[in-house]
Structures are given as C-alpha cells and as structure tokens.
Amino acid sequence: MQRPLACLSPDDSFRSVCDLTSTTKIIGTKPFAYGGYSDIWRGYEWGAGATRNVAIKIIRPVTRQKLTFERIKKRISREIIPWSAVTHANILPFYGLCWADGPDDLPAMVYPYCEGGNCSEFLTNNPDADRMRIVRQVADGLHYLHSFRPPIAHGDIKAANILMQDDGTPLIADFGLSRVVMEFSTGLTTSSSKGSCRWMAPELFGGVDNQVLVLITTASDVWAFGCLCLEILLGALPWASRSDAAIMLAVVKDRLSPPLPSSTDASLGHIMRHCWMYDAAQRPSMLQLVNALFDVDPERLHLSPCVLFPTATFSDSPPAILNSDSDSFTQTFSDSPLISSDSQYSTHTKTPVAVVHSDPLFSPRLTPPPHQRDTPVSSTAHLAQSLEMRSSATIKKYP
C-alpha cells in the first residue's frame, strides 16, 4: 500500500520520519563521499534490533554559509518527503534522521551503506557484471516511482546516483532533485535548480549559466534513462567530450541525441533513441520500456512505421557531429561488445517484472516526426539563438 504524499512544512516532515539520533553513531575521521551540498559519512545504527552499517548525509558547513537556515531545511524536506514514502527493491531505503549537533541544528539523513559504491564504480570493479540485468532493475524501480500516486519524477537519473549492493542489485538514490508531479493544468512542478547537462532533456534547458528553471517530469526521466543505458550498457559518457555549452546547442538548437558507438546492438540502440525523442510526448513510458527491455526486441512492437528517422535508428555509425567535435569511445567496443552475448538478453530482473499488455512502445503517430516539423514543439526552442551566441565565445575543442 502506498503511503500518501502530504504537503508538510519542513519541521512537520522531520517529525513524520524516524528520529535515529539516540541509536546512530558516526565513525571515521572524514567523509567517504560527497554530494552537491553535503558530506557522506559512514556510521552504525542499532535502533531496529540489529546493528546496521549506514551512510549519514550531513549538510556541508560551507553550504550553511551560502544559504539561509530555513532554505536548507526546505531542501532537506523536499528530498525526504518522496524518498520516505516509497518502498521498492530497487530504490535505496530511507531509515530516518539524526541530529548530530543538537535538536536545534539541521538533521542528517540516514540510509544503508552500499559496499558496491555507485554504478560507475561497481562496473569498473566488476567488468563482467550483468549490465542488462542492472538496466532492467533500474527501469523497474523508475517505473514504480512514475506509477506512484501522485507520480514522482526523480530528476537526476545517472550512473553516479545508482548505488550498488554487493550482489549487483542497483538502488536508485539521491532524491535531491525529485519532484511530485502535481495534478494541475500543466502537470509540472517548477523549481530553480542545477541540472546535469549530459543527462538533461531539451525541455529542461533555460536560465543563465548552470542555473536552470527545470520542469521535471516523468518524460524528462525517460530521456535521462536513455543516457543511463548508454553509461551502463556501453560504458560511454553521454556527449563524451563536449562542454556544457556545446551540449546545450546540440540538444536544443540542433535537436541531436547523444551519439552511439558504432558497435551498438541495433535493438538496444533503437530503444535508447526512442528515449531521446525531442518531443517529450513522443517518448515511451517507463512501463513500455520495462516491457521492451525484457525481450530486447522493439521490432515486435512496431504496429506502423516507426516515428524515428530510419537512417538515424539503424545506421552502423554514430550521427554526424557538428563543428568537428568528436566524441571519444573506448577501443574495446568494436573488439568485445558489452551487450552482444545472448546470456545477457535472457537474464531476468531480480525483481520479477511481468510483461504487461499496454500501448506499444512505438505507437502510430499522425503528426510528422520532429525533424520534419516547421514549428518547434518545445518551449525551449527560443533559447537556441542566445545559446549559440553564448557558446561562440565559450566552446572549446577537445581532442
């Protein structure tokens, strides 16, 4: 049964979760990891009847100098409200809060310590890990968030925010940018925040520098999930060698999607490209992606010509890259593809996922695909000119 999400004040949201102050102890002399505005320490927690290894997320002192006390409390509250409400095998559990420096100070967040590190670190240390299994489980967890009532958009899906258990089970973490998709006319929740350009959908770009007015939705999570597949299945960073300004131009003005290595399996590449449709309304849902990834066979879902441009979908080569700016991929792709073995395709997720009969991933479209439209479909299109002017002075070539 889902726990309802309530609009609580920061203090009320703190009181609504477990207070672990008396049963939590920080260990070590320095943090083992760092977040955008916090330090992550190791510790022990024994309130549940057994001692648990935990991670403790504490607001960094310099953050307290930059932001007001009340604003930091709101940021913590915004993170824990959706996080504490969800329960899924592929979502990092939230244990509670502790006040290490007294009840009048800011609380720290307590959650399981993951020995495997984040997904990038885990795959580096475990190169033979079943990558398709990881992707399927993340898809299942993200589908759970999007199916919540009201839906929860994570807002920052990438390999660094997927923590790994020793057995290779991925856990979606870091709800700092998550948003509850409110049920009003726009269906969006708006906030000013920093985004991760390499994983951002075109509709998220705007504002000045890295400060963006984000319109986090489940569709923008789908775009980021496609980039996550690129990281996990192919070991490639989205837009590998491009600067943030160059990425903005490529995504918003030129309507490009991240290039794929030439050895990319055609079916998987096809699925990823559907995640990167410029028009958010044409991206598949996470339920459709769960079903497509279960079989790794998008062709059987085609009931009409695909909305993707055929040459961009099935080409053996990555899309043309503008300005002679080449993205780098590791040499091992063509010699030993990471996703070519049949065993990976037949592996099921740790959390069983039933194939649900739903709308096809590639449903018929009456409107022409974005590359054939005369009028931009995104509200971000008006940014292209200013981005181009800005980038002309900032874009640098990388070897």
C-alpha positions in Angstrom: 0.0 0.0 0.0 1.4 3.4 -1.0 2.0 6.0 1.7 0.3 9.2 0.7 2.4 12.3 0.0 1.5 15.3 2.1 2.5 18.9 1.7 4.2 19.4 5.0 6.3 22.1 6.5 10.0 21.2 7.0 9.5 20.7 10.7 6.4 18.6 10.2 8.2 16.5 7.6 11.1 15.9 10.0 8.7 14.8 12.8 6.9 12.4 10.4 10.0 10.1 10.0 12.1 8.1 12.4 14.3 10.0 14.8 17.5 7.9 15.0 19.6 10.4 17.0 20.0 8.1 20.0 20.8 5.0 18.0 23.2 6.3 15.4 27.0 6.8 15.6 29.3 8.4 13.0 32.6 6.6 12.5 35.8 7.6 10.8 37.7 10.9 10.6 36.5 12.1 7.2 33.6 11.6 4.8 33.8 8.8 2.3 31.8 10.6 -0.4 30.5 14.0 -1.2 27.2 15.2 -2.6 26.2 18.5 -4.2 25.7 20.3 -0.8 26.6 17.6 1.7 29.2 15.2 3.0 28.5 11.5 3.4 29.9 9.7 6.5 29.9 6.1 7.5 28.2 5.0 10.7 26.3 2.4 12.7 22.6 2.4 13.6 21.1 -0.1 16.1 17.6 1.0 16.6 15.9 -1.8 14.5 17.1 -4.5 16.9 20.4 -5.3 15.0 23.4 -3.1 14.1 23.3 -1.8 10.6 26.0 -0.2 8.5 24.7 3.1 7.4 25.6 6.2 5.4 24.9 9.6 7.1 24.3 12.6 4.8 25.3 15.8 6.6 24.9 19.3 5.3 28.4 20.7 4.5 29.4 23.7 6.6 30.1 25.9 3.6 26.5 25.3 2.4 25.3 26.8 5.7 27.2 29.9 4.9 25.7 30.3 1.4 22.1 29.5 2.2 19.8 30.5 5.0 18.9 28.0 7.7 15.2 27.9 6.6 16.1 27.4 2.9 18.4 24.4 3.8 15.6 22.9 5.9 13.2 23.2 2.9 15.8 21.5 0.7 16.2 18.6 3.1 12.4 18.3 3.5 11.9 18.3 -0.3 14.3 15.3 -0.5 12.9 13.2 2.3 9.1 13.6 1.6 9.1 11.5 -1.6 12.0 9.3 -0.5 10.5 8.2 2.8 7.2 7.4 1.1 8.4 4.8 -1.4 9.4 1.2 -0.9 10.8 -0.9 -3.7 13.6 -3.5 -4.1 15.5 -1.2 -6.5 15.1 2.1 -4.6 17.5 3.0 -1.7 15.6 2.7 1.6 15.4 5.8 3.8 15.9 4.9 7.5 15.4 8.3 9.2 17.0 11.4 10.5 19.5 12.2 13.2 20.6 15.4 14.9 24.3 15.0 15.5 24.8 18.6 16.7 21.6 19.0 18.8 17.9 19.4 18.2 18.2 23.0 17.1 20.6 22.2 14.3 20.0 20.7 10.8 19.2 17.0 10.7 21.3 14.4 8.8 19.8 11.7 6.6 20.4 8.1 7.4 20.3 5.3 4.9 22.0 1.9 4.1 25.7 2.0 3.3 26.3 0.3 0.0 29.6 -1.6 -0.3 29.5 -1.7 -4.0 29.7 2.1 -4.4 27.8 3.8 -7.2 27.1 2.1 -10.5 30.1 3.6 -12.3 32.5 2.4 -9.6 30.8 -1.0 -9.4 31.2 -1.7 -13.1 34.8 -0.6 -13.0 35.5 -3.1 -10.3 33.2 -5.8 -11.7 33.7 -5.6 -15.5 31.8 -8.9 -16.0 28.7 -7.8 -14.2 25.4 -8.5 -15.9 24.7 -5.0 -17.2 21.4 -5.8 -18.8 20.1 -7.1 -15.5 21.1 -3.8 -13.8 19.4 -1.7 -16.5 16.2 -3.8 -16.3 16.0 -3.4 -12.5 16.6 0.4 -12.6 13.8 0.6 -15.2 11.5 -1.3 -12.9 12.3 1.0 -10.0 11.8 4.1 -12.1 8.5 2.7 -13.3 7.5 2.3 -9.7 8.2 6.0 -9.0 6.3 7.1 -12.1 3.3 4.9 -11.1 3.1 6.4 -7.6 0.1 8.5 -6.8 0.8 11.2 -7.4 3.7 10.3 -9.7 7.3 11.0 -8.6 9.8 12.3 -11.1 13.4 11.6 -9.9 15.0 14.5 -11.8 18.6 13.3 -11.7 18.9 9.8 -13.1 22.5 8.9 -13.9 25.0 6.1 -13.0 26.5 8.2 -10.2 23.1 8.2 -8.5 22.6 4.5 -8.7 24.1 2.7 -5.7 25.0 -0.9 -5.8 24.7 -3.8 -3.3 27.4 -6.4 -3.2 25.2 -8.9 -5.2 24.9 -6.4 -8.1 21.4 -5.1 -7.2 21.0 -1.4 -8.2 19.3 1.0 -5.9 18.0 4.4 -7.2 19.4 7.1 -4.8 19.7 10.9 -4.4 16.2 12.4 -4.4 17.5 15.9 -4.0 16.0 17.0 -7.4 12.9 14.8 -7.2 9.5 16.3 -7.7 6.0 15.2 -7.1 4.1 15.8 -10.4 1.2 17.8 -9.2 -2.2 17.3 -10.8 -3.0 20.7 -12.1 -3.2 22.1 -15.6 0.4 21.9 -16.6 1.2 18.7 -14.9 4.5 20.1 -13.9 6.4 21.2 -10.8 8.8 24.1 -11.3 11.8 24.9 -9.3 15.2 26.6 -9.8 18.0 24.0 -9.5 21.2 22.9 -11.0 21.0 20.1 -13.6 23.4 17.6 -15.1 23.6 18.8 -18.7 24.8 15.4 -20.1 21.6 13.7 -19.0 19.1 16.6 -19.4 16.2 16.6 -21.8 15.8 19.6 -24.1 12.8 21.0 -22.3 15.0 21.4 -19.1 17.4 23.9 -20.6 17.0 27.6 -19.8 18.1 30.4 -17.5 21.7 31.6 -17.0 24.8 29.5 -16.7 24.1 26.2 -14.9 21.1 27.6 -13.0 18.1 26.2 -14.9 14.4 26.6 -14.4 13.6 22.9 -14.5 10.3 21.4 -15.5 10.9 17.9 -14.1 8.5 15.3 -15.5 8.4 11.6 -16.0 9.3 12.2 -19.6 12.5 14.0 -18.7 13.4 11.0 -16.5 12.9 8.8 -19.6 15.5 10.9 -21.6 17.9 10.5 -18.7 17.2 6.8 -18.5 18.3 6.5 -22.2 21.6 8.2 -21.2 21.9 5.8 -18.2 21.6 2.9 -20.7 24.5 4.4 -22.7 26.6 4.6 -19.5 25.8 1.1 -18.2 25.5 -1.0 -21.4 28.2 0.7 -23.5 30.5 2.3 -20.9 30.2 5.6 -22.6 29.5 9.0 -21.0 26.7 10.9 -22.8 28.2 13.6 -25.1 31.7 12.3 -24.1 34.0 15.2 -24.9 31.6 18.1 -25.2 31.3 21.1 -23.0 28.0 22.1 -21.3 27.6 24.9 -23.8 28.1 22.6 -26.8 25.7 20.1 -25.3 23.0 22.8 -25.0 23.4 23.8 -28.6 23.4 20.2 -29.8 20.2 19.3 -27.8 18.2 22.5 -28.0 19.2 24.1 -31.4 20.2 21.1 -33.5 17.9 18.6 -31.8 20.5 16.0 -31.6 20.6 13.0 -29.3 23.8 11.5 -27.7 25.9 9.7 -30.3 26.1 5.9 -30.0 29.2 3.8 -30.6 29.2 2.0 -34.0 29.1 -1.4 -32.3 25.8 -0.7 -30.5 23.3 -3.5 -30.8 20.6 -2.3 -33.2 17.6 -3.2 -30.9 19.1 -1.6 -27.9 20.1 1.5 -29.8 16.6 1.7 -31.2 15.2 1.7 -27.7 17.6 4.4 -26.5 16.7 6.6 -29.4 13.1 6.5 -28.5 14.0 7.7 -25.1 15.6 10.7 -26.8 12.7 11.9 -28.9 12.8 15.7 -28.9 9.1 16.0 -28.3 8.5 14.8 -24.7 5.0 13.5 -25.6 6.6 11.0 -28.1 8.9 9.4 -25.6 7.8 6.0 -24.2 6.6 5.5 -20.7 8.8 3.5 -18.3 6.2 0.7 -18.4 6.7 0.4 -22.1 10.5 0.5 -21.6 10.3 -2.3 -19.0 8.5 -4.5 -21.4 10.8 -3.6 -24.3 13.9 -4.3 -22.3 12.5 -7.6 -21.0 12.7 -9.0 -24.6 15.3 -6.6 -26.1 13.1 -6.8 -29.2 11.5 -3.5 -30.1 10.6 -4.7 -33.6 7.7 -6.8 -32.5 6.1 -3.7 -31.0 6.1 -1.8 -34.4 2.4 -1.7 -35.5 3.2 1.0 -38.1 6.3 2.8 -39.4 8.5 3.9 -36.6 8.4 7.6 -35.6 12.2 7.6 -35.6 14.1 8.7 -38.7 15.1 5.3 -40.2 18.7 6.2 -41.0 19.3 7.6 -37.6 17.9 4.4 -36.0 19.6 1.7 -37.9 22.8 3.2 -39.1 26.0 1.4 -38.0 27.7 4.7 -37.5 27.0 7.4 -34.9 25.2 10.6 -36.1 27.3 13.3 -37.7 28.9 15.6 -35.1 28.9 19.3 -35.8 31.9 21.6 -35.6 34.4 18.7 -36.0 33.9 18.0 -32.3 34.5 14.2 -32.0 33.2 12.2 -29.0 35.6 9.6 -27.8 34.7 6.0 -27.1 36.9 3.2 -25.7 38.7 1.0 -28.2 37.3 -2.2 -26.7 33.8 -1.5 -28.1 34.5 -3.0 -31.5 36.6 -5.8 -30.2 34.4 -7.0 -27.4 30.9 -5.5 -27.3 29.5 -5.5 -23.8 26.0 -6.4 -24.9 26.4 -9.0 -27.6 26.0 -12.2 -25.6 22.7 -14.0 -25.6 23.0 -14.7 -21.9 22.6 -11.1 -21.1 19.4 -10.8 -23.0 17.8 -13.9 -21.3 18.6 -12.6 -17.8 15.5 -11.5 -15.9 15.5 -8.8 -13.2 16.0 -9.7 -9.6 12.6 -8.1 -9.0 10.2 -10.1 -11.2 8.6 -8.0 -13.9 5.5 -9.3 -15.7 5.1 -8.4 -19.3 2.0 -6.2 -19.2 -0.1 -5.7 -22.3 -0.1 -1.9 -22.8 0.2 0.6 -25.5 3.0 -0.3 -27.9 6.4 1.4 -27.4 6.3 2.7 -30.9 2.7 3.7 -31.4 1.3 5.2 -34.6 1.8 9.0 -34.9 -0.4 11.2 -37.0 2.0 14.1 -36.8 5.3 14.1 -38.6 8.5 13.4 -36.6 10.3 16.4 -35.1 12.9 16.7 -37.8 10.3 17.3 -40.4 8.4 20.0 -38.4 8.5 23.6 -39.3 7.5 24.8 -35.9 9.4 23.7 -32.8 7.4 21.6 -30.3 9.4 22.6 -27.3 9.2 25.9 -25.3 13.0 25.8 -25.2 13.4 26.5 -28.9 13.6 30.2 -28.3 16.8 29.6 -26.4 18.7 28.4 -29.4 19.8 31.9 -30.6 21.0 33.0 -27.2 22.8 29.7 -26.6 24.6 29.9 -30.0 25.8 33.5 -29.2 26.9 32.4 -25.8 28.7 29.3 -27.0 30.6 31.1 -29.7 32.8 32.6 -27.1 33.0 29.6 -24.8 33.1 26.4 -26.8 36.5 24.8 -26.9 37.7 21.9 -29.0 38.7 18.8 -27.1 41.0 16.2 -28.5 
